[in-house]
Amino acid sequence: MAPTRSLVIDDPSPDGLAVPRDMSAGYGDGLPVGLCLGGGGLWFVAWQVTYLNELLGAGVDLSGADRVVGTSAGSIVSSVLEAGNIKRLHGELRVLARIPKLLGVLAPASNFSPSQERAQEMFWSATDADPDTVRAIGHAALNADTPSAATMRRNLGAVLAFRRWPSPALHLSAVDAYTGERLVLTDRTGVSVPRAAAASSAVPGLFPPQQILDRRAMDGGLAGTGLHLDLLAGARRAVVVQLTDGTDPDLPSQGGMTQSPGDAVAELEALEASGTKVFSRMPEKVDIERLMDPTAVPDAIAMAERQARADVLELRTFVA
């Protein structure tokens, strides 16, 4: 019997959304190929879209993965990938990159209220994903004076250009802002893709938590590394696309965003220890200060094109 593409666990929460983080649970057992697209702001949306489009043009179509896990920026890109619209979005990004002000609809305002600054500071400085830490950030996010949740959904809806869940393979991560539980949103959840992606992308203090059934859900990056590789553990092969593994000497090394130094590397090693062969890729260089800067998008596009061309042959063999 072929593995189920949409995640089902033996003891789900009452609404079926809360999935405990557990690298030993075997959530990905039997899957031939998994794909993880991590978070990293507007800049990483552009990088991922360009990277995937360049691969697609060379005959490597990662939308065929048996499970696709998307978080924050990766939730947007994975949704577009599974809908078969990567080429369209890439073309739009190239045009919009020449007019950065138009890309600004996906970036937050730069003038923040005290309540927004408080939530952001708590998130950026958090070096662990303990339940108490995540709940405290969530409560600050719920109380932050952000733009409306409807505005975020509307903007993402315009980018995605579709509402229905494109594939049972698509799994978007989020975090319950009140309980701190990790949520996994799929075609079984019963919400639109723009709403699910808006929840997964709701950075505390920048964007508002979204209503998902009877929960308020925020950015999936608040669960440790934000990669959620346990959802792929046990798969035969996995392609992992992440912003950074924390080893770049030019980036802050003290941790933050609910992770400690070394967490991302340890999670990748745990994925490999589960028996999964891993292909991992990161951008050549990242400027954390410009992740939400529309003027940085052209650099992301050029970098991703170079890296994708260099990876085509290896990836074609890896996913075959």
Phi and psi in degrees as GROMACS dihedral restraints (atoms count N, CA, C in turn):
[ dihedral_restraints ]
;  ai    aj    ak    al  type     phi  dphi    fc
    3     4     5     6     1   -68.2    20    10
    4     5     6     7     1   145.7    20    10
    6     7     8     9     1   -63.6    20    10
    7     8     9    10     1   148.6    20    10
    9    10    11    12     1   -72.5    20    10
   10    11    12    13     1   127.8    20    10
   12    13    14    15     1   -73.1    20    10
   13    14    15    16     1   -34.9    20    10
   15    16    17    18     1   -90.8    20    10
   16    17    18    19     1   128.1    20    10
   18    19    20    21     1   -63.6    20    10
   19    20    21    22     1   130.6    20    10
   21    22    23    24     1  -130.0    20    10
   22    23    24    25     1   128.9    20    10
   24    25    26    27     1  -114.8    20    10
   25    26    27    28     1   158.4    20    10
   27    28    29    30     1   -68.2    20    10
   28    29    30    31     1   -34.7    20    10
   30    31    32    33     1  -129.5    20    10
   31    32    33    34     1    70.5    20    10
   33    34    35    36     1   -73.1    20    10
   34    35    36    37     1   164.0    20    10
   36    37    38    39     1   -65.9    20    10
   37    38    39    40     1   166.1    20    10
   39    40    41    42     1   -52.3    20    10
   40    41    42    43     1   -35.0    20    10
   42    43    44    45     1   -96.0    20    10
   43    44    45    46     1     0.2    20    10
   45    46    47    48     1    77.1    20    10
   46    47    48    49     1    11.2    20    10
   48    49    50    51     1   -99.4    20    10
   49    50    51    52     1   -34.3    20    10
   51    52    53    54     1   -80.0    20    10
   52    53    54    55     1   120.1    20    10
   54    55    56    57     1  -122.8    20    10
   55    56    57    58     1   113.7    20    10
   57    58    59    60     1   -57.7    20    10
   58    59    60    61     1   140.7    20    10
   60    61    62    63     1   -75.5    20    10
   61    62    63    64     1   119.7    20    10
   63    64    65    66     1  -158.7    20    10
   64    65    66    67     1   105.4    20    10
   66    67    68    69     1   -68.8    20    10
   67    68    69    70     1   -16.2    20    10
   69    70    71    72     1   -97.3    20    10
   70    71    72    73     1     2.8    20    10
   72    73    74    75     1   -76.4    20    10
   73    74    75    76     1   -17.0    20    10
   75    76    77    78     1    70.9    20    10
   76    77    78    79     1    33.6    20    10
   78    79    80    81     1   -59.8    20    10
   79    80    81    82     1   -28.8    20    10
   81    82    83    84     1  -102.1    20    10
   82    83    84    85     1     9.5    20    10
   84    85    86    87     1   -53.1    20    10
   85    86    87    88     1   128.9    20    10
   87    88    89    90     1    87.9    20    10
   88    89    90    91     1   -10.0    20    10
   90    91    92    93     1   -72.0    20    10
   91    92    93    94     1   131.0    20    10
   93    94    95    96     1   -65.6    20    10
   94    95    96    97     1   -49.5    20    10
   96    97    98    99     1  -139.9    20    10
   97    98    99   100     1   131.4    20    10
   99   100   101   102     1  -117.8    20    10
  100   101   102   103     1   155.8    20    10
  102   103   104   105     1  -133.9    20    10
  103   104   105   106     1   131.5    20    10
  105   106   107   108     1  -118.8    20    10
  106   107   108   109     1   127.1    20    10
  108   109   110   111     1  -119.2    20    10
  109   110   111   112     1   112.8    20    10
  111   112   113   114     1   -87.3    20    10
  112   113   114   115     1  -177.6    20    10
  114   115   116   117     1   -92.9    20    10
  115   116   117   118     1   163.8    20    10
  117   118   119   120     1   168.4    20    10
  118   119   120   121     1    25.1    20    10
  120   121   122   123     1    76.1    20    10
  121   122   123   124     1  -174.0    20    10
  123   124   125   126     1   -57.5    20    10
  124   125   126   127     1   -40.9    20    10
  126   127   128   129     1   -57.0    20    10
  127   128   129   130     1   -43.7    20    10
  129   130   131   132     1   -76.8    20    10
  130   131   132   133     1   -26.4    20    10
  132   133   134   135     1   -58.2    20    10
  133   134   135   136     1   -49.5    20    10
  135   136   137   138     1   -62.8    20    10
  136   137   138   139     1   -41.9    20    10
  138   139   140   141     1   -62.9    20    10
  139   140   141   142     1   -49.2    20    10
  141   142   143   144     1   -63.9    20    10
  142   143   144   145     1   -45.1    20    10
  144   145   146   147     1   -59.9    20    10
  145   146   147   148     1   -44.7    20    10
  147   148   149   150     1   -66.0    20    10
  148   149   150   151     1   -43.8    20    10
  150   151   152   153     1   -59.3    20    10
  151   152   153   154     1   -48.9    20    10
  153   154   155   156     1   -67.0    20    10
  154   155   156   157     1   -37.4    20    10
  156   157   158   159     1   -67.4    20    10
  157   158   159   160     1   -40.2    20    10
  159   160   161   162     1   -63.8    20    10
  160   161   162   163     1   -42.0    20    10
  162   163   164   165     1   -63.0    20    10
  163   164   165   166     1   -43.3    20    10
  165   166   167   168     1   -59.8    20    10
  166   167   168   169     1   -42.7    20    10
  168   169   170   171     1   -63.1    20    10
  169   170   171   172     1   -23.6    20    10
  171   172   173   174     1   -96.4    20    10
  172   173   174   175     1     8.4    20    10
  174   175   176   177     1    91.4    20    10
  175   176   177   178     1    11.8    20    10
  177   178   179   180     1  -109.2    20    10
  178   179   180   181     1   103.1    20    10
  180   181   182   183     1  -105.8    20    10
  181   182   183   184     1   102.2    20    10
  183   184   185   186     1   -79.4    20    10
  184   185   186   187     1    -3.8    20    10
  186   187   188   189     1   -68.1    20    10
  187   188   189   190     1   -10.8    20    10
  189   190   191   192     1   -83.1    20    10
  190   191   192   193     1     2.9    20    10
  192   193   194   195     1   -60.6    20    10
  193   194   195   196     1   146.9    20    10
  195   196   197   198     1   -77.3    20    10
  196   197   198   199     1   -23.2    20    10
  198   199   200   201     1  -144.6    20    10
  199   200   201   202     1   130.5    20    10
  201   202   203   204     1  -119.2    20    10
  202   203   204   205     1   118.0    20    10
  204   205   206   207     1  -107.1    20    10
  205   206   207   208     1   117.0    20    10
  207   208   209   210     1  -119.5    20    10
  208   209   210   211     1   137.6    20    10
  210   211   212   213     1  -132.5    20    10
  211   212   213   214     1   130.9    20    10
  213   214   215   216     1    54.4    20    10
  214   215   216   217     1  -118.8    20    10
  216   217   218   219     1   -52.7    20    10
  217   218   219   220     1   -39.6    20    10
  219   220   221   222     1   -66.7    20    10
  220   221   222   223     1   -22.9    20    10
  222   223   224   225     1   -69.3    20    10
  223   224   225   226     1   -36.9    20    10
  225   226   227   228     1   -68.1    20    10
  226   227   228   229     1   -49.7    20    10
  228   229   230   231     1   -66.5    20    10
  229   230   231   232     1   -42.3    20    10
  231   232   233   234     1   -64.7    20    10
  232   233   234   235     1   -35.9    20    10
  234   235   236   237     1   -64.2    20    10
  235   236   237   238     1   -45.0    20    10
  237   238   239   240     1   -65.4    20    10
  238   239   240   241     1   -40.4    20    10
  240   241   242   243     1   -59.6    20    10
  241   242   243   244     1   -49.0    20    10
  243   244   245   246     1   -68.8    20    10
  244   245   246   247     1   -23.7    20    10
  246   247   248   249     1   -83.1    20    10
  247   248   249   250     1    -4.3    20    10
  249   250   251   252     1    77.9    20    10
  250   251   252   253     1    24.6    20    10
  252   253   254   255     1  -115.1    20    10
  253   254   255   256     1    20.2    20    10
  255   256   257   258     1   -61.8    20    10
  256   257   258   259     1   -43.1    20    10
  258   259   260   261     1   -61.5    20    10
  259   260   261   262     1   -41.4    20    10
  261   262   263   264     1   -62.4    20    10
  262   263   264   265     1   -49.6    20    10
  264   265   266   267     1   -65.8    20    10
  265   266   267   268     1   -35.3    20    10
  267   268   269   270     1   -62.4    20    10
  268   269   270   271     1   -43.6    20    10
  270   271   272   273     1   -61.8    20    10
  271   272   273   274     1   -40.5    20    10
  273   274   275   276     1   -66.6    20    10
  274   275   276   277     1   -40.0    20    10
  276   277   278   279     1   -63.9    20    10
  277   278   279   280     1   -39.1    20    10
  279   280   281   282     1   -63.1    20    10
  280   281   282   283     1   -39.8    20    10
  282   283   284   285     1   -68.9    20    10
  283   284   285   286     1   -47.9    20    10
  285   286   287   288     1   -66.8    20    10
  286   287   288   289     1   -26.7    20    10
  288   289   290   291     1   -61.9    20    10
  289   290   291   292     1   -22.7    20    10
  291   292   293   294     1   -80.3    20    10
  292   293   294   295     1   -14.0    20    10
  294   295   296   297     1  -130.7    20    10
  295   296   297   298     1    77.2    20    10
  297   298   299   300     1   -53.4    20    10
  298   299   300   301     1   -29.6    20    10
  300   301   302   303     1   -62.0    20    10
  301   302   303   304     1   -32.0    20    10
  303   304   305   306     1   -70.6    20    10
  304   305   306   307     1   -30.9    20    10
  306   307   308   309     1   -72.5    20    10
  307   308   309   310     1   -15.5    20    10
  309   310   311   312     1   -62.3    20    10
  310   311   312   313     1   -16.6    20    10
  312   313   314   315     1   -65.9    20    10
  313   314   315   316     1   -21.1    20    10
  315   316   317   318     1   -94.8    20    10
  316   317   318   319     1    -5.1    20    10
  318   319   320   321     1  -106.6    20    10
  319   320   321   322     1   147.6    20    10
  321   322   323   324     1   -74.8    20    10
  322   323   324   325     1   162.1    20    10
  324   325   326   327     1   -64.3    20    10
  325   326   327   328     1   158.7    20    10
  327   328   329   330     1   -99.0    20    10
  328   329   330   331     1    -8.7    20    10
  330   331   332   333     1  -100.7    20    10
  331   332   333   334     1   110.5    20    10
  333   334   335   336     1  -107.9    20    10
  334   335   336   337     1   146.4    20    10
  336   337   338   339     1   -77.7    20    10
  337   338   339   340     1   164.1    20    10
  339   340   341   342     1   -56.8    20    10
  340   341   342   343     1   -37.4    20    10
  342   343   344   345     1   -68.0    20    10
  343   344   345   346     1   -34.4    20    10
  345   346   347   348     1   -68.4    20    10
  346   347   348   349     1   -44.7    20    10
  348   349   350   351     1   -61.3    20    10
  349   350   351   352     1   -37.2    20    10
  351   352   353   354     1   -63.6    20    10
  352   353   354   355     1   -46.9    20    10
  354   355   356   357     1   -64.6    20    10
  355   356   357   358     1   -41.5    20    10
  357   358   359   360     1   -63.5    20    10
  358   359   360   361     1   -45.4    20    10
  360   361   362   363     1   -62.3    20    10
  361   362   363   364     1   -40.7    20    10
  363   364   365   366     1   -62.4    20    10
  364   365   366   367     1   -40.2    20    10
  366   367   368   369     1   -69.8    20    10
  367   368   369   370     1   -50.6    20    10
  369   370   371   372     1   -63.9    20    10
  370   371   372   373     1   -29.7    20    10
  372   373   374   375     1   -94.6    20    10
  373   374   375   376     1    -6.7    20    10
  375   376   377   378     1   -72.0    20    10
  376   377   378   379     1   125.5    20    10
  378   379   380   381     1  -108.9    20    10
  379   380   381   382     1    15.4    20    10
  381   382   383   384     1  -152.7    20    10
  382   383   384   385     1   164.7    20    10
  384   385   386   387     1  -114.8    20    10
  385   386   387   388     1    31.3    20    10
  387   388   389   390     1   -59.4    20    10
  388   389   390   391     1   146.7    20    10
  390   391   392   393     1   -52.5    20    10
  391   392   393   394     1   -41.4    20    10
  393   394   395   396     1   -63.6    20    10
  394   395   396   397     1   -39.3    20    10
  396   397   398   399     1   -64.2    20    10
  397   398   399   400     1   -47.9    20    10
  399   400   401   402     1   -65.5    20    10
  400   401   402   403     1   -40.7    20    10
  402   403   404   405     1   -63.8    20    10
  403   404   405   406     1   -40.6    20    10
  405   406   407   408     1   -61.8    20    10
  406   407   408   409     1   -42.8    20    10
  408   409   410   411     1   -64.7    20    10
  409   410   411   412     1   -41.7    20    10
  411   412   413   414     1   -61.2    20    10
  412   413   414   415     1   -42.0    20    10
  414   415   416   417     1   -65.8    20    10
  415   416   417   418     1   -36.8    20    10
  417   418   419   420     1   -66.3    20    10
  418   419   420   421     1   -38.6    20    10
  420   421   422   423     1   -64.4    20    10
  421   422   423   424     1   -40.3    20    10
  423   424   425   426     1   -64.2    20    10
  424   425   426   427     1   -28.7    20    10
  426   427   428   429     1   -98.4    20    10
  427   428   429   430     1    -0.3    20    10
  429   430   431   432     1   -76.2    20    10
  430   431   432   433     1   141.8    20    10
  432   433   434   435     1   -86.0    20    10
  433   434   435   436     1    75.3    20    10
  435   436   437   438     1   -97.1    20    10
  436   437   438   439     1   170.5    20    10
  438   439   440   441     1   -57.8    20    10
  439   440   441   442     1   164.0    20    10
  441   442   443   444     1   -68.6    20    10
  442   443   444   445     1   152.8    20    10
  444   445   446   447     1   -62.5    20    10
  445   446   447   448     1   -35.1    20    10
  447   448   449   450     1   -64.4    20    10
  448   449   450   451     1   -36.5    20    10
  450   451   452   453     1   -63.1    20    10
  451   452   453   454     1   -43.4    20    10
  453   454   455   456     1   -61.6    20    10
  454   455   456   457     1   -44.9    20    10
  456   457   458   459     1   -64.1    20    10
  457   458   459   460     1   -40.7    20    10
  459   460   461   462     1   -64.3    20    10
  460   461   462   463     1   -44.1    20    10
  462   463   464   465     1   -63.6    20    10
  463   464   465   466     1   -43.3    20    10
  465   466   467   468     1   -68.5    20    10
  466   467   468   469     1   -36.1    20    10
  468   469   470   471     1   -59.5    20    10
  469   470   471   472     1   -37.4    20    10
  471   472   473   474     1   -67.6    20    10
  472   473   474   475     1   -35.9    20    10
  474   475   476   477     1   -72.4    20    10
  475   476   477   478     1   -45.5    20    10
  477   478   479   480     1   -71.8    20    10
  478   479   480   481     1   -40.7    20    10
  480   481   482   483     1    65.4    20    10
  481   482   483   484     1    23.6    20    10
  483   484   485   486     1  -158.3    20    10
  484   485   486   487     1   160.5    20    10
  486   487   488   489     1  -119.8    20    10
  487   488   489   490     1   -33.8    20    10
  489   490   491   492     1   -76.8    20    10
  490   491   492   493     1   146.7    20    10
  492   493   494   495     1   -62.2    20    10
  493   494   495   496     1   124.1    20    10
  495   496   497   498     1   -79.6    20    10
  496   497   498   499     1   -21.5    20    10
  498   499   500   501     1  -164.3    20    10
  499   500   501   502     1   144.4    20    10
  501   502   503   504     1   -68.7    20    10
  502   503   504   505     1   -12.7    20    10
  504   505   506   507     1   -73.7    20    10
  505   506   507   508     1   -21.0    20    10
  507   508   509   510     1   -78.1    20    10
  508   509   510   511     1   124.2    20    10
  510   511   512   513     1  -128.7    20    10
  511   512   513   514     1   115.3    20    10
  513   514   515   516     1  -106.1    20    10
  514   515   516   517     1   135.5    20    10
  516   517   518   519     1   -95.5    20    10
  517   518   519   520     1   150.6    20    10
  519   520   521   522     1  -154.3    20    10
  520   521   522   523     1   176.9    20    10
  522   523   524   525     1  -134.2    20    10
  523   524   525   526     1   133.3    20    10
  525   526   527   528     1   -67.6    20    10
  526   527   528   529     1   118.6    20    10
  528   529   530   531     1   -67.7    20    10
  529   530   531   532     1   -21.3    20    10
  531   532   533   534     1   -93.5    20    10
  532   533   534   535     1   -46.2    20    10
  534   535   536   537     1   -92.6    20    10
  535   536   537   538     1   -21.3    20    10
  537   538   539   540     1    81.9    20    10
  538   539   540   541     1     5.1    20    10
  540   541   542   543     1   -72.1    20    10
  541   542   543   544     1   145.2    20    10
  543   544   545   546     1   -77.0    20    10
  544   545   546   547     1   130.1    20    10
  546   547   548   549     1  -111.7    20    10
  547   548   549   550     1   143.6    20    10
  549   550   551   552     1  -121.9    20    10
  550   551   552   553     1   117.7    20    10
  552   553   554   555     1  -102.5    20    10
  553   554   555   556     1   127.6    20    10
  555   556   557   558     1  -134.5    20    10
  556   557   558   559     1  -172.9    20    10
  558   559   560   561     1   -63.9    20    10
  559   560   561   562     1   -16.7    20    10
  561   562   563   564     1   -85.4    20    10
  562   563   564   565     1   -10.4    20    10
  564   565   566   567     1   -69.6    20    10
  565   566   567   568     1   -35.5    20    10
  567   568   569   570     1    89.8    20    10
  568   569   570   571     1    25.0    20    10
  570   571   572   573     1  -124.4    20    10
  571   572   573   574     1   160.2    20    10
  573   574   575   576     1   -71.5    20    10
  574   575   576   577     1   158.2    20    10
  576   577   578   579     1   -63.2    20    10
  577   578   579   580     1   -43.6    20    10
  579   580   581   582     1   -57.6    20    10
  580   581   582   583     1   -38.3    20    10
  582   583   584   585     1   -67.6    20    10
  583   584   585   586     1   -44.0    20    10
  585   586   587   588     1   -64.9    20    10
  586   587   588   589     1   -43.5    20    10
  588   589   590   591     1   -67.8    20    10
  589   590   591   592     1   -35.5    20    10
  591   592   593   594     1   -64.5    20    10
  592   593   594   595     1   -38.0    20    10
  594   595   596   597     1   -65.4    20    10
  595   596   597   598     1   -47.4    20    10
  597   598   599   600     1   -63.5    20    10
  598   599   600   601     1   -23.5    20    10
  600   601   602   603     1  -103.0    20    10
  601   602   603   604     1     7.5    20    10
  603   604   605   606     1   -79.9    20    10
  604   605   606   607     1    78.1    20    10
  606   607   608   609     1   -62.3    20    10
  607   608   609   610     1   127.3    20    10
  609   610   611   612     1   -54.3    20    10
  610   611   612   613     1   128.2    20    10
  612   613   614   615     1    85.9    20    10
  613   614   615   616     1   -16.5    20    10
  615   616   617   618     1   -99.8    20    10
  616   617   618   619     1   -50.0    20    10
  618   619   620   621     1  -127.5    20    10
  619   620   621   622     1   152.0    20    10
  621   622   623   624     1   -80.4    20    10
  622   623   624   625     1   146.2    20    10
  624   625   626   627     1   -56.0    20    10
  625   626   627   628     1   149.5    20    10
  627   628   629   630     1  -108.6    20    10
  628   629   630   631     1   147.8    20    10
  630   631   632   633     1   -74.5    20    10
  631   632   633   634     1   118.0    20    10
  633   634   635   636     1  -123.2    20    10
  634   635   636   637     1   104.3    20    10
  636   637   638   639     1    54.2    20    10
  637   638   639   640     1  -122.7    20    10
  639   640   641   642     1   -98.9    20    10
  640   641   642   643     1    23.3    20    10
  642   643   644   645     1  -121.2    20    10
  643   644   645   646     1   160.0    20    10
  645   646   647   648     1  -110.8    20    10
  646   647   648   649     1   118.2    20    10
  648   649   650   651     1  -112.9    20    10
  649   650   651   652     1   140.5    20    10
  651   652   653   654     1  -124.9    20    10
  652   653   654   655     1  -176.7    20    10
  654   655   656   657     1   -47.1    20    10
  655   656   657   658     1   130.4    20    10
  657   658   659   660     1   -67.5    20    10
  658   659   660   661     1   -10.3    20    10
  660   661   662   663     1   -72.8    20    10
  661   662   663   664     1    -5.4    20    10
  663   664   665   666     1   -86.0    20    10
  664   665   666   667     1    20.2    20    10
  666   667   668   669     1  -119.3    20    10
  667   668   669   670     1    73.1    20    10
  669   670   671   672     1    70.9    20    10
  670   671   672   673     1  -123.6    20    10
  672   673   674   675     1   -71.3    20    10
  673   674   675   676     1   -20.0    20    10
  675   676   677   678     1    77.7    20    10
  676   677   678   679     1     9.5    20    10
  678   679   680   681     1   -89.1    20    10
  679   680   681   682     1   -32.8    20    10
  681   682   683   684     1    59.5    20    10
  682   683   684   685     1    43.8    20    10
  684   685   686   687     1   -70.3    20    10
  685   686   687   688     1   -14.6    20    10
  687   688   689   690     1   -61.8    20    10
  688   689   690   691     1   -24.8    20    10
  690   691   692   693     1   -71.6    20    10
  691   692   693   694     1   -12.5    20    10
  693   694   695   696     1  -113.0    20    10
  694   695   696   697     1    -5.9    20    10
  696   697   698   699     1   -60.6    20    10
  697   698   699   700     1   126.0    20    10
  699   700   701   702     1   102.0    20    10
  700   701   702   703     1   -12.3    20    10
  702   703   704   705     1   -65.8    20    10
  703   704   705   706     1   156.7    20    10
  705   706   707   708     1   -69.1    20    10
  706   707   708   709     1   -41.3    20    10
  708   709   710   711     1  -141.1    20    10
  709   710   711   712     1   150.4    20    10
  711   712   713   714     1  -145.1    20    10
  712   713   714   715     1   135.0    20    10
  714   715   716   717     1  -101.7    20    10
  715   716   717   718     1   122.4    20    10
  717   718   719   720     1  -116.9    20    10
  718   719   720   721     1   118.3    20    10
  720   721   722   723     1  -112.6    20    10
  721   722   723   724     1   114.0    20    10
  723   724   725   726     1  -133.1    20    10
  724   725   726   727     1   157.0    20    10
  726   727   728   729     1   -67.7    20    10
  727   728   729   730     1   -44.8    20    10
  729   730   731   732     1  -160.6    20    10
  730   731   732   733     1   153.5    20    10
  732   733   734   735     1  -101.2    20    10
  733   734   735   736     1     7.7    20    10
  735   736   737   738     1    85.6    20    10
  736   737   738   739     1     3.1    20    10
  738   739   740   741     1  -101.0    20    10
  739   740   741   742     1    -3.0    20    10
  741   742   743   744     1   -67.1    20    10
  742   743   744   745     1   119.3    20    10
  744   745   746   747     1   -66.1    20    10
  745   746   747   748     1   -17.5    20    10
  747   748   749   750     1   -85.5    20    10
  748   749   750   751     1    -5.8    20    10
  750   751   752   753     1  -104.1    20    10
  751   752   753   754     1   156.6    20    10
  753   754   755   756     1   -56.6    20    10
  754   755   756   757     1   137.1    20    10
  756   757   758   759     1  -107.5    20    10
  757   758   759   760     1     2.9    20    10
  759   760   761   762     1   -86.9    20    10
  760   761   762   763     1     0.8    20    10
  762   763   764   765     1    86.3    20    10
  763   764   765   766     1  -175.2    20    10
  765   766   767   768     1   141.1    20    10
  766   767   768   769     1   171.5    20    10
  768   769   770   771     1    56.7    20    10
  769   770   771   772     1    43.5    20    10
  771   772   773   774     1    65.6    20    10
  772   773   774   775     1    26.5    20    10
  774   775   776   777     1  -139.4    20    10
  775   776   777   778     1   154.4    20    10
  777   778   779   780     1  -102.2    20    10
  778   779   780   781     1   160.7    20    10
  780   781   782   783     1   -55.5    20    10
  781   782   783   784     1   134.3    20    10
  783   784   785   786     1    92.1    20    10
  784   785   786   787     1   -10.5    20    10
  786   787   788   789     1   -63.0    20    10
  787   788   789   790     1   -42.5    20    10
  789   790   791   792     1   -66.0    20    10
  790   791   792   793     1   -42.6    20    10
  792   793   794   795     1   -62.5    20    10
  793   794   795   796     1   -42.6    20    10
  795   796   797   798     1   -63.3    20    10
  796   797   798   799     1   -37.7    20    10
  798   799   800   801     1   -69.2    20    10
  799   800   801   802     1   -38.9    20    10
  801   802   803   804     1   -63.7    20    10
  802   803   804   805     1   -41.2    20    10
  804   805   806   807     1   -64.5    20    10
  805   806   807   808     1   -37.7    20    10
  807   808   809   810     1   -66.6    20    10
  808   809   810   811     1   -36.1    20    10
  810   811   812   813     1   -63.2    20    10
  811   812   813   814     1   -43.9    20    10
  813   814   815   816     1   -65.1    20    10
  814   815   816   817     1   -37.4    20    10
  816   817   818   819     1   -65.5    20    10
  817   818   819   820     1   -22.2    20    10
  819   820   821   822     1   -76.0    20    10
  820   821   822   823     1    -3.8    20    10
  822   823   824   825     1   102.0    20    10
  823   824   825   826     1     3.5    20    10
  825   826   827   828     1   -89.6    20    10
  826   827   828   829     1   128.3    20    10
  828   829   830   831     1   -78.1    20    10
  829   830   831   832     1   133.5    20    10
  831   832   833   834     1  -121.4    20    10
  832   833   834   835     1   132.7    20    10
  834   835   836   837     1  -111.7    20    10
  835   836   837   838     1   116.8    20    10
  837   838   839   840     1  -116.5    20    10
  838   839   840   841     1   136.0    20    10
  840   841   842   843     1  -136.3    20    10
  841   842   843   844     1   140.7    20    10
  843   844   845   846     1  -130.8    20    10
  844   845   846   847     1   159.5    20    10
  846   847   848   849     1   -60.4    20    10
  847   848   849   850     1   151.6    20    10
  849   850   851   852     1   -59.6    20    10
  850   851   852   853     1   -38.8    20    10
  852   853   854   855     1  -151.0    20    10
  853   854   855   856     1   141.8    20    10
  855   856   857   858     1  -130.9    20    10
  856   857   858   859     1   133.4    20    10
  858   859   860   861     1  -108.8    20    10
  859   860   861   862     1   101.3    20    10
  861   862   863   864     1   -56.5    20    10
  862   863   864   865     1   -32.1    20    10
  864   865   866   867     1   -71.3    20    10
  865   866   867   868     1   -13.2    20    10
  867   868   869   870     1  -115.8    20    10
  868   869   870   871     1    16.3    20    10
  870   871   872   873     1   -63.6    20    10
  871   872   873   874     1   -28.1    20    10
  873   874   875   876     1  -107.8    20    10
  874   875   876   877     1    16.7    20    10
  876   877   878   879     1   -94.6    20    10
  877   878   879   880     1   111.9    20    10
  879   880   881   882     1   -58.5    20    10
  880   881   882   883     1   -28.2    20    10
  882   883   884   885     1   -72.7    20    10
  883   884   885   886     1   -11.4    20    10
  885   886   887   888     1   -88.5    20    10
  886   887   888   889     1    -8.4    20    10
  888   889   890   891     1   -60.3    20    10
  889   890   891   892     1   -43.2    20    10
  891   892   893   894     1   -56.7    20    10
  892   893   894   895     1   -37.5    20    10
  894   895   896   897     1   -64.9    20    10
  895   896   897   898     1   -39.8    20    10
  897   898   899   900     1   -62.7    20    10
  898   899   900   901     1   -42.5    20    10
  900   901   902   903     1   -62.5    20    10
  901   902   903   904     1   -48.0    20    10
  903   904   905   906     1   -63.7    20    10
  904   905   906   907     1   -41.9    20    10
  906   907   908   909     1   -63.6    20    10
  907   908   909   910     1   -45.5    20    10
  909   910   911   912     1   -64.9    20    10
  910   911   912   913     1   -37.0    20    10
  912   913   914   915     1   -60.4    20    10
  913   914   915   916     1   -46.5    20    10
  915   916   917   918     1   -60.6    20    10
  916   917   918   919     1   -46.8    20    10
  918   919   920   921     1   -68.7    20    10
  919   920   921   922     1   -38.3    20    10
  921   922   923   924     1   -64.8    20    10
  922   923   924   925     1   -42.6    20    10
  924   925   926   927     1   -60.8    20    10
  925   926   927   928     1   -36.0    20    10
  927   928   929   930     1   -72.2    20    10
  928   929   930   931     1   -24.7    20    10
  930   931   932   933     1   -96.4    20    10
  931   932   933   934     1   -10.0    20    10
  933   934   935   936     1   -54.8    20    10
  934   935   936   937     1   -52.7    20    10
  936   937   938   939     1   -63.3    20    10
  937   938   939   940     1   -44.5    20    10
  939   940   941   942     1   -64.2    20    10
  940   941   942   943     1   -43.0    20    10
  942   943   944   945     1   -70.0    20    10
  943   944   945   946     1   -36.0    20    10
  945   946   947   948     1   -59.1    20    10
  946   947   948   949     1   -41.7    20    10
  948   949   950   951     1   -71.3    20    10
  949   950   951   952     1   -39.5    20    10
  951   952   953   954     1   -63.5    20    10
  952   953   954   955     1   -42.4    20    10
  954   955   956   957     1   -92.4    20    10
  955   956   957   958     1    -4.7    20    10
